[in-house]
Amino acid sequence: MNAGILGIGKALPEKVLTNHDLEKIVDTNDEWIRTRTGIEERRIASDDTDTSDLAYEAAVEALKNANISAEEIGLILVATVTPDRPFPTVSCMLQERLGAKNAAAMDLSAACAGFMYGVITAKQFIESDSYKYVLVVGAEKLSKITDWSDRNTAVLFGDGAGAVVMGRVSEGRGILSFELGADGTGAKHLYQDEFIIMNGREVFKFAVRQMADSSVNVIEKAGLNKEDVDFLIPHQANIRIMEASRQRLGLPDEKMSKTIKKYGNTSSASIPIAMAEEFEAGKIKDDDIIVMVGFGGGLTWGAIALRWGK
């Protein structure tokens, strides 16, 4: 019994904040941001839009795409570091709003790797036959914890949500292998006080190494070769970090998702948003081998190899 993705959706705020807009807020410029991060613009949620609103939009789209009703969902997992409030959880708010009255619900916090942790947690419940369908959402309103006077972090982050409905898929499809990890000794390099605090140099060194290593590890665990990979969906944190994973797998440029240009770093939402976008564009097809890989504060990381399709 393999667990896989049955439906996918995303949600992004309407407001676009460009690099040129940021030039008016903080001491930076478009060329500096583009060459160092690959970001040209990001989406920023309005004051009256919160994480649960974005999560709801993405979840509705994912359920529709999976052709599954909310009442059929057995468990809701929301990965976020920006909940509306400490409690109730975003997942409980989402359960009520969706009408998913039969679902258990909890939030997960593994920063930008949260979606990966959520997907692998869902896998265990599905493959143990505990739940038939699990809704996994990565949702963030990072704008509310971003220091807009700090040019090292203000240029990086955006808001958004991505969601998947997971359940049983046919033999040979679904999640083939995974890797989750953490290194708490690196917590001091990326954390939230009032706002996001980051030692960019140390995080960069860690991410380049770990993203590349984990990408290779899940391919080997699945009994595959690098040549078998059809598409790479890395956490959209920095184009140079993403390129390190692509080059390690020997993939051509067109086989890596690069939504960072439009949306920046949306933390736990970045991988499902990117996946939804590539699926909608027809770049992900049945039986494609997909590698998803991400890292986040903690420090945490996760990677998954899966064969797409139901």
DRENPADREN-188155 format. One record per residue: z, x, y of N, C-alpha, C in turn. Coordinates in Angstrom, 1 decimal, padded with zeros to 4 digits. Last residue first. Example, Ala and Ser with C-alpha at 12.3 -4.5 7.8 and 13.67 -1.06 7.14 Angstrom:
<rs>
R     n_c3     n_c1     n_c2    ca_c3    ca_c1    ca_c2     c_c3     c_c1     c_c2
R    007.1    012.8   -002.2    007.1    013.7   -001.1    007.9    012.9    000.0
R    007.8    013.2   -005.7    007.8    012.3   -004.5    007.8    013.2   -003.3
</rs>
This chain:
<rs>
R     n_c3     n_c1     n_c2    ca_c3    ca_c1    ca_c2     c_c3     c_c1     c_c2
R   -009.7   -001.9    008.5   -008.7   -002.8    007.8   -008.9   -002.7    006.3
R   -009.8    001.4    010.2   -010.4    000.2    009.6   -009.3   -000.6    008.8
R   -009.7    004.9    010.2   -009.7    003.7    010.9   -010.3    002.5    010.0
R   -007.3    007.0    008.8   -008.7    006.5    008.6   -008.8    005.1    009.1
R   -005.3    009.3    010.5   -005.6    008.0    009.9   -007.0    007.8    009.7
R   -002.7    011.5    011.2   -004.1    011.4    010.8   -004.3    010.0    010.1
R   -000.5    012.1    013.9   -000.9    011.2    012.8   -002.4    011.4    012.5
R    002.3    013.7    015.4    000.9    013.7    015.1    000.7    012.8    013.9
R    004.8    014.5    017.9    004.3    013.7    016.8    002.8    013.8    016.6
R    007.8    015.7    019.5    006.3    015.7    019.3    006.0    014.8    018.0
R    010.1    016.5    022.1    009.7    015.8    020.9    008.2    015.9    020.7
R    013.0    018.2    023.5    011.5    018.0    023.5    011.1    017.3    022.1
R    012.5    016.0    025.4    013.5    015.9    024.3    013.9    017.3    023.8
R    009.4    014.7    026.5    010.7    015.2    026.8    011.6    015.0    025.6
R    006.6    015.2    024.1    007.3    014.6    025.3    008.7    015.2    025.5
R    003.3    014.9    022.7    004.6    015.6    022.9    005.3    015.0    024.0
R    000.8    014.0    020.2    001.5    014.0    021.5    002.8    014.7    021.5
R   -002.1    012.9    018.6   -001.1    013.9    018.7   -000.5    013.9    020.1
R   -004.2    011.6    016.1   -003.5    011.3    017.3   -002.4    012.3    017.4
R   -007.4    011.7    014.7   -006.1    012.4    014.8   -005.5    012.1    016.2
R   -009.3    009.7    012.4   -008.8    009.9    013.8   -007.5    010.7    013.7
R   -012.2    009.3    010.7   -010.9    010.0    010.7   -010.5    010.3    012.1
R   -013.8    006.1    010.3   -013.6    007.4    011.1   -012.2    007.9    010.8
R   -013.8    003.7    009.1   -013.8    004.8    008.2   -013.8    006.2    009.0
R   -015.2    002.0    011.9   -014.6    001.9    010.5   -014.9    003.2    009.7
R   -015.1    003.9    014.9   -015.7    003.0    014.0   -015.0    003.0    012.7
R   -015.0    004.6    018.3   -014.2    004.6    017.1   -014.7    003.5    016.1
R   -016.6    004.0    020.3   -016.6    005.4    019.9   -015.7    005.6    018.6
R   -016.8    001.6    021.6   -017.6    001.8    020.4   -017.6    003.2    019.8
R   -015.2    001.0    023.7   -016.5    001.7    024.0   -017.3    001.9    022.8
R   -013.0    000.0    022.4   -013.8   -000.9    023.2   -015.2   -000.3    023.5
R   -012.0    002.5    021.5   -012.4    001.5    020.5   -013.3    000.5    021.2
R   -011.4    003.8    023.8   -012.4    004.4    023.0   -012.9    003.3    022.0
R   -009.3    002.1    024.7   -010.5    002.3    025.5   -011.6    002.9    024.7
R   -007.4    002.3    022.7   -008.0    001.0    023.0   -009.3    001.2    023.8
R   -006.8    005.0    022.9   -007.3    004.5    021.7   -008.0    003.2    021.9
R   -005.6    005.1    025.5   -006.8    005.9    025.2   -007.5    005.4    023.9
R   -003.4    003.5    025.0   -004.4    003.1    026.1   -005.7    003.8    025.8
R   -002.0    004.9    023.0   -002.6    003.6    022.7   -003.6    003.1    023.8
R   -001.5    007.4    024.6   -002.3    007.4    023.3   -002.8    006.0    023.0
R    000.1    006.5    026.8   -001.2    007.2    027.0   -002.1    007.2    025.7
R    002.6    005.3    026.7    001.4    004.4    026.7    000.1    005.2    026.6
R    004.5    007.3    027.0    004.3    006.6    025.6    003.1    005.7    025.6
R    002.8    008.6    029.8    003.9    008.8    028.8    003.6    008.1    027.5
R    000.6    008.6    031.3    001.3    007.3    031.2    002.4    007.3    030.1
R   -001.0    010.7    033.4    000.0    010.7    032.3    000.8    009.4    032.3
R   -004.1    009.3    034.5   -003.1    010.3    034.5   -002.2    010.2    033.3
R   -006.4    007.6    034.5   -005.1    007.0    034.4   -003.9    008.0    034.5
R   -008.8    009.0    034.7   -008.6    007.7    035.4   -007.2    007.2    035.5
R   -008.4    011.4    033.3   -009.2    011.4    034.6   -008.9    010.2    035.4
R   -007.4    010.7    030.9   -006.5    011.3    031.9   -007.1    011.3    033.3
R   -009.0    010.0    028.9   -008.8    009.0    029.9   -007.9    009.5    031.0
R   -010.6    011.4    026.7   -010.2    012.0    028.0   -010.0    010.9    029.1
R   -010.8    012.1    023.3   -010.6    011.1    024.3   -010.1    011.8    025.6
R   -013.3    014.1    021.8   -011.9    014.0    022.3   -011.8    012.9    023.4
R   -015.9    014.4    021.2   -015.1    013.9    020.1   -013.6    013.8    020.5
R   -017.3    015.8    023.1   -017.5    014.3    023.1   -016.6    013.7    022.0
R   -016.8    018.5    022.5   -016.2    017.9    023.7   -016.2    016.3    023.6
R   -016.4    019.2    019.0   -017.2    019.1    020.2   -016.5    018.3    021.3
R   -013.6    020.8    017.5   -014.3    019.6    017.7   -015.2    019.8    019.0
R   -011.8    022.7    016.4   -013.2    023.0    016.4   -014.1    021.8    016.7
R   -009.1    022.5    016.5   -009.8    021.7    015.5   -011.3    021.9    015.4
R   -008.7    024.1    018.7   -008.1    024.4    017.5   -008.7    023.7    016.3
R   -010.0    022.6    020.7   -010.6    023.9    020.3   -010.0    024.3    018.9
R   -008.2    020.4    020.9   -009.6    020.2    020.5   -010.3    021.5    020.0
R   -005.9    021.6    021.7   -005.9    020.9    020.5   -007.4    020.8    020.0
R   -006.7    022.7    024.2   -006.2    023.6    023.2   -006.2    022.9    021.8
R   -007.3    020.4    025.7   -008.4    021.3    025.2   -008.0    022.2    024.2
R   -004.8    019.5    026.3   -005.6    018.7    025.4   -006.7    019.5    024.8
R   -004.0    021.4    028.2   -003.2    021.2    026.9   -004.1    020.5    025.9
R   -005.9    020.9    030.1   -005.9    022.2    029.5   -005.1    022.2    028.2
R   -005.4    018.3    031.0   -006.6    018.5    030.3   -006.6    019.9    029.6
R   -002.3    016.7    030.3   -003.0    017.8    031.1   -004.2    018.2    030.3
R   -001.7    014.3    029.0   -000.8    014.9    029.9   -001.4    015.9    030.8
R   -002.4    012.2    026.9   -003.1    012.5    028.1   -002.1    013.1    029.2
R   -002.2    013.0    023.5   -001.5    012.6    024.7   -002.1    013.1    025.9
R   -005.5    012.8    022.0   -004.3    013.5    022.3   -003.5    012.8    023.4
R   -007.4    011.9    019.6   -006.8    011.2    020.7   -005.5    011.9    021.0
R   -010.5    012.8    018.2   -009.1    013.3    018.6   -008.6    012.5    019.8
R   -012.6    012.0    015.5   -012.2    011.8    016.9   -010.7    012.2    017.1
R   -013.3    012.9    013.0   -014.3    012.3    013.8   -013.9    012.1    015.3
R   -012.7    015.5    010.8   -012.2    014.8    011.9   -013.3    014.2    012.8
R   -013.8    017.2    008.9   -013.7    015.7    008.5   -013.3    014.9    009.7
R   -013.5    019.8    009.7   -014.8    019.2    009.8   -014.8    017.7    009.5
R   -010.9    020.4    008.9   -011.2    020.2    010.3   -012.5    019.4    010.5
R   -010.3    018.6    005.8   -010.7    019.8    006.6   -010.9    019.4    008.0
R   -007.5    017.0    004.1   -008.8    017.0    004.8   -009.1    018.4    005.4
R   -005.0    016.4    003.2   -006.0    016.9    002.2   -007.4    017.0    002.8
R   -003.1    015.7    004.9   -003.9    014.6    004.4   -004.9    015.1    003.4
R   -002.1    018.1    005.7   -001.2    017.2    004.9   -002.0    016.1    004.2
R   -004.2    019.0    007.3   -003.9    019.7    006.0   -003.1    018.8    005.1
R   -003.9    017.3    009.4   -005.2    017.3    008.7   -005.0    018.0    007.3
R   -001.4    017.9    010.3   -001.6    016.6    009.7   -002.9    016.5    009.0
R   -001.7    020.6    011.2   -000.8    020.3    010.2   -001.1    018.9    009.5
R   -003.5    020.4    013.4   -003.9    021.1    012.2   -003.0    020.7    011.0
R   -001.8    019.1    015.2   -003.1    018.6    014.9   -003.6    019.1    013.5
R    000.4    020.9    015.4    000.6    019.6    014.8   -000.8    018.9    014.4
R   -000.8    023.0    016.8   -000.3    023.2    015.5   -000.1    021.9    014.7
R   -001.5    021.8    019.3   -002.5    022.4    018.4   -002.0    022.6    017.0
R    001.0    021.0    020.2   -000.1    020.0    020.0   -001.2    020.5    019.1
R    002.4    023.4    020.4    002.8    022.4    019.4    001.7    021.4    019.2
R    001.1    025.1    022.3    001.3    025.5    020.9    001.5    024.4    020.0
R    001.0    023.4    024.5   -000.2    024.0    024.0   -000.1    024.4    022.6
R    003.8    022.8    024.9    002.8    021.7    024.5    001.5    022.3    023.9
R    005.0    025.2    025.6    005.4    024.5    024.4    004.3    023.5    023.9
R    003.6    025.8    028.0    003.6    026.7    026.9    004.0    026.1    025.5
R    004.3    023.5    029.5    002.9    023.8    029.2    002.8    024.7    028.0
R    007.1    023.7    029.8    006.5    022.6    029.1    005.1    022.9    028.7
R    007.2    026.1    031.3    007.8    026.1    030.0    007.2    024.9    029.2
R    005.8    025.3    033.7    005.4    026.4    032.9    005.9    026.4    031.5
R    007.3    023.0    034.7    005.9    022.9    034.2    005.5    024.0    033.4
R    010.1    021.6    034.3    009.7    023.0    034.4    008.3    023.1    033.8
R    010.8    018.6    035.9    010.0    019.3    034.9    009.9    020.8    035.3
R    012.3    015.4    036.3    012.4    016.9    036.6    011.7    017.6    035.5
R    012.1    012.2    037.6    011.6    013.1    036.6    011.7    014.6    037.1
R    015.1    011.1    039.2    013.7    011.2    039.1    013.3    012.2    037.9
R    017.8    011.4    038.7    017.3    010.1    039.3    015.8    010.0    039.1
R    016.8    012.9    036.0    018.1    012.8    036.7    018.0    011.4    037.4
R    015.1    013.3    033.0    015.3    012.5    034.2    016.7    012.6    034.7
R    013.3    016.3    032.0    014.3    015.3    031.8    014.3    014.4    033.1
R    012.4    019.3    030.7    011.8    018.0    031.1    012.8    016.9    030.8
R    014.0    021.5    030.1    012.7    021.7    030.7    012.0    020.5    031.2
R    016.2    020.9    028.6    016.4    021.3    030.0    015.1    021.5    030.8
R    015.4    020.6    026.0    015.6    019.4    026.8    015.7    019.7    028.3
R    014.9    022.5    024.2    014.0    022.5    025.3    014.3    021.3    026.2
R    016.7    022.1    022.2    017.0    023.3    023.0    016.1    023.3    024.2
R    015.7    020.0    020.6    016.7    019.7    021.7    017.0    020.9    022.6
R    012.9    019.4    019.4    013.6    020.6    019.7    014.5    020.4    020.9
R    011.3    017.5    016.8    012.1    017.6    018.0    012.7    019.0    018.1
R    008.7    015.6    015.1    009.6    016.7    015.3    010.3    016.7    016.6
R    006.5    014.4    012.6    007.4    014.1    013.7    008.3    015.3    013.9
R    003.4    013.8    011.2    004.4    014.8    011.5    005.2    014.4    012.7
R    001.4    012.3    008.6    002.1    012.4    009.9    003.0    013.5    010.0
R   -001.4    010.8    006.9   -000.3    011.8    007.0    000.2    011.7    008.4
R   -002.8    008.4    006.9   -003.0    009.3    005.8   -001.9    010.4    005.8
R   -002.8    005.1    007.8   -002.2    006.4    008.0   -002.2    007.2    006.8
R   -006.0    003.5    006.9   -004.7    003.6    007.5   -004.1    005.0    007.7
R   -007.7    003.6    003.6   -007.6    003.5    005.1   -006.2    003.5    005.6
R   -007.3    003.7    000.9   -008.0    004.8    001.5   -008.0    004.8    003.0
R   -007.3    000.2    000.5   -007.0    001.5   -000.1   -007.9    002.6    000.6
R   -006.8   -001.8    003.6   -007.4   -001.5    002.2   -007.2    000.0    001.8
R   -003.5   -002.3    005.1   -005.0   -002.1    005.1   -005.5   -001.7    003.7
R   -000.8   -004.1    006.5   -001.4   -003.5    005.3   -002.9   -003.4    005.5
R   -000.2   -003.4    010.0    000.0   -004.2    008.7   -000.7   -003.4    007.6
R    000.3   -003.6    013.5    000.1   -002.8    012.3    000.4   -003.7    011.1
R   -001.1   -003.9    016.6   -000.6   -004.6    015.5   -000.8   -003.9    014.3
R   -000.4   -001.9    019.5   -001.2   -002.1    018.3   -000.4   -003.1    017.4
R   -000.9   -001.3    023.1   -000.2   -002.0    021.9   -001.1   -002.0    020.7
R    000.0    000.2    026.2   -000.9    000.0    025.1   -000.2   -000.5    023.9
R    000.3    000.3    029.8    000.8   -000.1    028.4   -000.3   -000.2    027.4
R    001.3    001.9    032.9    000.4    001.2    032.0    001.0    000.9    030.6
R    001.2    004.3    035.6    001.8    003.2    034.9    000.8    002.5    033.9
R    001.3    007.9    035.9    000.8    006.6    036.2    001.5    005.6    035.3
R    001.8    011.4    037.1    002.1    010.2    036.3    001.5    008.9    036.8
R    001.1    013.7    038.6    000.8    013.6    037.2    000.9    012.2    036.6
R    001.9    014.2    041.2    000.4    014.1    040.9    000.1    013.7    039.5
R    004.6    014.5    041.2    004.0    013.3    041.8    002.5    013.1    041.4
R    005.3    017.0    040.2    005.3    015.8    039.3    004.6    014.6    039.9
R    004.9    018.8    042.2    004.7    019.3    040.9    004.7    018.1    039.9
R    005.6    017.7    044.6    004.2    017.8    044.3    003.9    018.3    042.9
R    007.8    015.4    045.4    007.7    016.6    044.5    006.3    016.8    044.1
R    007.9    013.0    046.7    007.9    014.2    047.5    007.8    015.5    046.8
R    008.1    011.1    044.8    006.8    011.2    045.4    006.8    012.3    046.5
R    009.4    011.2    041.8    009.8    011.7    043.1    008.5    012.0    043.9
R    009.4    008.5    039.6    008.7    009.6    040.1    009.1    010.0    041.5
R    010.3    006.2    038.6    011.2    007.4    038.4    010.5    008.6    038.8
R    008.4    004.3    039.1    009.8    004.0    039.6    010.7    005.2    039.4
R    006.1    005.2    037.8    006.2    005.3    039.3    007.6    005.0    039.9
R    006.3    004.5    035.2    006.8    005.8    035.6    006.9    006.0    037.1
R    006.6    002.2    033.4    006.4    002.1    034.8    007.0    003.4    035.4
R    005.1    001.9    030.1    005.8    002.6    031.1    005.5    002.2    032.5
R    004.9    001.4    026.6    004.8    000.8    027.9    005.7    001.6    028.9
R    003.6    000.9    023.5    004.0    002.0    024.4    003.8    001.5    025.8
R    004.4   -001.1    020.7    003.9   -001.1    022.1    004.5    000.2    022.8
R    003.7   -002.7    017.7    004.2   -001.4    018.4    003.5   -001.3    019.7
R    004.5   -005.2    015.5    003.9   -004.9    016.8    004.5   -003.7    017.4
R    003.8   -005.6    012.1    004.7   -005.0    013.1    003.9   -004.8    014.4
R    003.8   -007.7    009.3    003.1   -007.3    010.5    004.2   -006.7    011.5
R    005.5   -007.8    007.1    004.0   -007.8    006.9    003.3   -007.3    008.1
R    008.3   -005.9    006.2    007.6   -006.7    007.2    006.1   -006.6    006.9
R    009.0   -004.6    003.8    010.0   -005.3    004.6    009.4   -006.3    005.6
R    007.4   -003.0    002.2    007.2   -004.5    002.1    008.4   -005.2    002.8
R    007.3   -000.4    002.7    008.4   -000.8    001.9    008.5   -002.4    001.7
R    005.2   -000.4    004.5    005.0    000.2    003.1    006.1   -000.1    002.2
R    006.4   -001.5    006.8    005.3   -002.1    006.2    005.1   -001.7    004.7
R    008.5    000.3    007.4    008.8   -001.1    007.2    007.7   -001.8    006.5
R    007.0    002.7    007.8    008.0    002.6    006.8    008.4    001.2    006.4
R    005.3    002.1    010.0    004.7    002.4    008.7    005.8    002.2    007.6
R    007.1    001.9    012.1    006.5    000.7    011.6    005.9    000.9    010.2
R    007.6    004.6    012.4    008.7    003.7    012.1    008.1    002.4    011.5
R    005.1    005.4    013.2    005.6    005.9    012.0    006.8    005.1    011.5
R    004.9    004.1    015.7    003.9    003.9    014.7    004.5    004.3    013.3
R    007.1    005.3    017.1    007.0    003.8    016.8    006.1    003.5    015.7
R    006.4    007.9    017.3    007.6    007.6    016.6    007.6    006.1    016.2
R    004.1    007.5    018.9    004.0    008.1    017.6    005.2    007.8    016.7
R    005.3    006.5    021.3    004.4    005.7    020.5    004.2    006.2    019.1
R    006.9    008.8    022.2    007.5    007.5    021.7    006.6    006.7    020.9
R    006.2    011.1    023.3    005.9    011.0    021.9    006.4    009.7    021.3
R    007.2    010.9    025.9    005.7    010.7    025.7    005.3    010.7    024.3
R    010.3    009.7    024.8    009.5    010.1    025.9    008.0    009.9    025.6
R    011.5    008.3    022.8    011.2    009.6    022.5    010.2    010.2    023.5
R    013.1    005.5    022.2    013.0    006.4    023.3    012.8    007.8    022.8
R    012.5    002.1    021.4    012.6    003.5    021.0    012.4    004.4    022.2
R    013.9   -001.2    021.1    013.2   -000.2    021.8    013.4    001.2    021.2
R    013.4   -004.0    018.8    014.2   -002.9    019.4    013.3   -001.9    020.1
R    013.7   -007.0    016.9    013.1   -006.3    018.1    014.0   -005.1    018.5
R    012.3   -009.3    014.5    013.4   -008.4    015.0    012.8   -007.6    016.1
R    010.6   -012.4    014.8    010.6   -011.0    014.8    011.9   -010.4    015.2
R    010.2   -015.1    015.0    010.6   -014.6    013.7    010.8   -013.1    013.6
R    009.2   -015.7    017.5    010.6   -016.1    017.2    011.1   -015.6    015.8
R    007.5   -014.9    019.7    007.5   -014.2    018.4    008.9   -014.5    017.8
R    006.8   -015.6    022.2    007.1   -016.7    021.2    007.1   -016.2    019.8
R    006.4   -013.8    024.2    005.3   -014.0    023.2    005.5   -015.2    022.3
R    008.9   -013.8    025.4    007.7   -014.2    026.1    006.5   -014.5    025.2
R    010.7   -013.0    023.4    010.8   -014.3    024.0    009.5   -014.8    024.6
R    009.6   -010.4    022.9    009.7   -011.4    021.8    009.8   -012.8    022.3
R    010.0   -009.2    025.4    008.7   -009.4    024.9    008.7   -010.4    023.8
R    012.7   -008.9    025.5    012.1   -009.7    026.5    010.7   -010.1    026.1
R    013.0   -007.2    023.3    013.6   -008.6    023.2    013.0   -009.5    024.3
R    011.7   -004.9    024.2    011.2   -005.6    023.0    011.8   -007.0    022.9
R    013.3   -004.1    026.4    011.9   -004.7    026.6    011.4   -005.4    025.4
R    016.7   -005.2    025.8    015.6   -004.3    025.6    014.2   -005.0    026.1
R    018.9   -006.5    028.4    018.3   -006.5    027.1    017.1   -005.6    027.0
R    019.7   -003.1    029.3    019.6   -004.1    028.3    019.5   -005.5    029.0
R    018.8   -001.4    031.5    019.4   -000.8    030.2    019.4   -001.8    029.0
R    015.6   -002.7    032.5    017.0   -002.5    032.7    017.6   -002.0    031.4
R    012.9   -002.3    031.9    013.2   -003.0    033.1    014.7   -002.8    033.5
R    012.6    001.2    030.8    012.8   -000.2    030.6    013.1   -000.9    031.9
R    011.2    003.8    030.5    011.4    003.1    031.8    011.6    001.6    031.6
R    010.6    004.9    028.3    011.7    005.5    028.9    012.0    004.9    030.3
R    009.5    003.3    025.2    009.6    003.4    026.7    010.7    004.2    027.1
R    008.2    001.5    022.7    008.5    002.8    023.1    008.4    002.9    024.6
R    009.1   -001.3    020.9    008.6   -000.9    022.2    009.1    000.6    022.5
R    008.5   -003.2    018.1    009.0   -001.9    018.5    008.3   -001.5    019.9
R    009.2   -006.1    016.4    008.6   -005.6    017.6    009.3   -004.3    017.9
R    008.5   -007.6    013.3    009.2   -006.6    014.0    008.5   -006.2    015.2
R    006.9   -009.6    012.3    008.2   -009.5    011.7    009.1   -008.5    012.5
R    004.6   -012.0    013.4    005.1   -010.7    013.6    006.6   -010.6    013.1
R    003.8   -014.6    013.4    003.6   -013.9    012.2    004.2   -012.5    012.2
R    004.0   -015.6    016.0    005.0   -016.0    015.0    004.9   -015.3    013.7
R    001.8   -014.6    017.2    003.0   -014.0    017.5    004.1   -014.4    016.5
R   -001.1   -014.4    014.9   -000.2   -015.2    015.9    001.1   -014.4    016.1
R   -004.0   -012.4    014.9   -002.7   -012.7    014.3   -001.8   -013.4    015.3
R   -006.3   -011.0    015.5   -006.4   -012.4    015.0   -005.1   -012.8    014.3
R   -006.3   -008.6    016.7   -006.0   -008.6    015.3   -006.1   -010.0    014.6
R   -006.9   -009.4    019.3   -007.8   -008.5    018.6   -007.6   -008.5    017.1
R   -004.6   -010.8    019.8   -005.9   -011.5    019.8   -006.9   -010.7    019.1
R   -002.7   -008.8    019.8   -002.6   -009.9    018.8   -003.9   -010.6    018.7
R   -003.6   -007.2    021.9   -003.6   -006.7    020.6   -003.5   -007.8    019.5
R   -003.3   -008.9    024.1   -004.6   -008.4    023.8   -004.7   -007.9    022.3
R   -000.5   -009.2    024.0   -001.3   -010.4    023.9   -002.7   -010.0    023.5
R    000.3   -006.5    024.5    000.6   -007.1    023.3   -000.3   -008.4    023.0
R   -000.5   -006.1    027.2   -001.1   -005.3    026.1   -000.9   -005.9    024.7
R    001.1   -008.0    028.5   -000.4   -008.0    028.6   -001.0   -007.3    027.5
R    003.7   -007.0    027.8    003.2   -008.3    027.4    001.7   -008.4    027.4
R    003.8   -004.5    029.1    003.9   -004.6    027.6    003.4   -005.9    027.1
R    003.7   -005.3    031.7    002.6   -004.5    031.2    002.6   -004.6    029.7
R    006.2   -006.6    031.8    005.0   -007.3    032.1    003.8   -006.6    031.6
R    008.0   -004.6    031.2    007.9   -005.7    030.2    006.6   -006.6    030.5
R    007.9   -003.0    033.5    007.4   -002.5    032.2    007.2   -003.6    031.2
R    006.9   -005.2    036.2    007.8   -004.2    035.5    007.2   -003.9    034.2
R    005.9   -006.0    039.4    005.5   -005.8    038.1    006.4   -004.8    037.4
R    006.6   -006.0    042.1    007.1   -007.2    041.3    006.5   -007.2    039.8
R    005.5   -003.7    043.1    007.0   -003.8    043.0    007.4   -005.0    042.1
R    002.7   -002.8    040.9    003.3   -003.4    042.2    004.8   -003.5    042.0
R    001.9    000.3    039.4    002.3   -001.1    039.3    002.9   -001.5    040.6
R   -000.9    002.4    039.6    000.5    002.2    040.0    000.8    000.7    040.1
R   -003.0    004.6    037.9   -002.7    003.3    038.3   -001.2    003.1    038.6
R   -004.8    007.5    039.3   -003.9    006.9    038.3   -003.6    005.5    038.8
R   -007.3    010.1    039.4   -006.6    008.9    039.9   -005.7    008.4    038.9
R   -007.9    012.5    038.3   -008.6    012.2    039.6   -007.9    011.0    040.3
R   -006.8    015.2    036.3   -006.5    013.9    036.9   -007.3    013.7    038.2
R   -006.8    017.8    035.4   -007.9    016.9    035.0   -007.8    015.5    035.5
R   -005.0    019.8    036.2   -004.6    018.7    035.3   -005.7    017.9    034.7
R   -006.3    021.8    037.7   -005.1    022.1    036.9   -004.6    021.0    036.0
R   -008.4    020.6    039.0   -008.6    021.8    038.2   -007.4    022.2    037.3
R   -007.3    018.3    040.3   -008.3    018.2    039.3   -008.4    019.4    038.4
R   -005.4    019.4    042.1   -005.0    018.5    041.0   -006.0    018.4    039.9
R   -007.0    021.0    043.7   -005.9    021.6    043.0   -005.5    020.7    041.8
R   -008.8    019.1    044.8   -009.3    020.2    043.9   -008.2    020.8    043.1
R   -007.0    017.4    046.3   -007.8    016.9    045.2   -008.3    018.0    044.3
R   -003.8    018.8    047.2   -005.2    018.4    047.5   -006.0    018.1    046.2
R   -000.6    018.6    048.8   -001.4    018.9    047.6   -002.9    018.6    048.1
R    002.2    017.5    049.9    001.4    018.7    050.1    000.6    019.1    048.9
R    002.0    013.9    049.9    002.6    015.2    049.5    001.7    016.3    049.8
R    000.5    011.8    051.1    001.9    011.6    050.8    002.7    012.9    050.6
R   -002.1    012.4    051.4   -001.4    011.8    052.6    000.1    011.7    052.4
R   -002.9    013.2    048.9   -002.9    014.2    050.0   -002.2    013.7    051.2
R   -003.0    010.8    047.5   -001.8    011.6    047.4   -001.7    012.7    048.5
R   -005.5    009.9    048.1   -004.4    009.2    048.6   -003.1    010.0    048.6
R   -006.9    011.8    046.7   -007.1    011.8    048.2   -005.9    011.0    048.8
R   -006.4    011.0    044.1   -005.9    012.3    044.6   -005.9    012.4    046.1
R   -005.5    007.5    044.2   -006.4    008.6    044.0   -005.7    009.9    044.5
R   -004.3    004.8    042.7   -003.9    005.8    043.6   -004.7    007.1    043.3
R   -005.1    001.4    042.3   -005.5    002.8    042.0   -005.0    003.7    043.1
R   -003.7   -001.6    041.1   -003.7   -000.6    042.2   -004.1    000.8    041.7
R   -003.6   -003.0    038.7   -004.8   -003.0    039.5   -004.9   -001.9    040.5
R   -002.2   -001.6    035.6   -002.1   -002.3    037.0   -003.4   -002.1    037.7
R   -003.3   -002.3    032.3   -003.2   -001.3    033.4   -003.1   -002.1    034.8
R   -003.0   -002.5    028.9   -002.8   -003.2    030.2   -002.6   -002.1    031.2
R   -004.6   -003.1    025.6   -004.0   -002.2    026.7   -003.9   -003.1    027.9
R   -004.7   -003.3    022.0   -004.8   -003.8    023.3   -004.2   -002.9    024.4
R   -005.6   -003.9    018.6   -005.3   -003.0    019.6   -005.5   -003.6    021.0
R   -005.1   -004.4    015.0   -005.5   -004.9    016.4   -005.0   -004.0    017.4
R   -004.4   -003.0    012.8   -005.2   -004.2    012.6   -005.8   -004.8    013.9
R   -003.8    000.1    011.4   -003.9   -000.7    012.7   -004.9   -001.8    012.5
R   -001.8    000.4    008.4   -002.8    000.8    009.4   -002.8   -000.1    010.6
R   -000.3    001.5    005.4   -000.1    000.8    006.7   -001.2    001.3    007.7
R   -001.1    000.9    002.0   -001.2    001.7    003.2   -001.0    000.9    004.4
R    000.0    000.8   -001.2    000.0    000.0    000.0    000.0    000.9    001.2
</rs>
